[in-house]
Amino acid sequence: MTLESFAIKLLGKIINAPTPAAMDRYIAVALRALGNKKVNGYIIQRFIDRVSFYLGSHTPGNAQQETNTRVARERLKELRRGVAEPGDK
């Protein structure tokens, strides 16, 4: 599975999550999976950016999707700050 397809799969889960807690779990599991595969921090940042971009271009179909989109973008922004910048130790 490519990072692009993984991002799209995560996007679907985020948008259709029944609760914010479930959405947080989906994001955490995805990022943990990338870490377990020893994906470089810079690539993880790009993955987060890609998912955020997709969320920004998604038109919510209902109130739950709108909430999920907004909360997920905020959460991803926080998580991105926690991923090491290239060259950081």
Secondary structure, 3 states (H helix, E strand, C coil): CCHHHHHHHHHHHHHCCCCHHHHHHHHHHHHHHHHHCCCCHHHHHHHHHHHHHHHHHCCCCCHHHHHHHHHHHHHHHHHHHHCCCCCCC
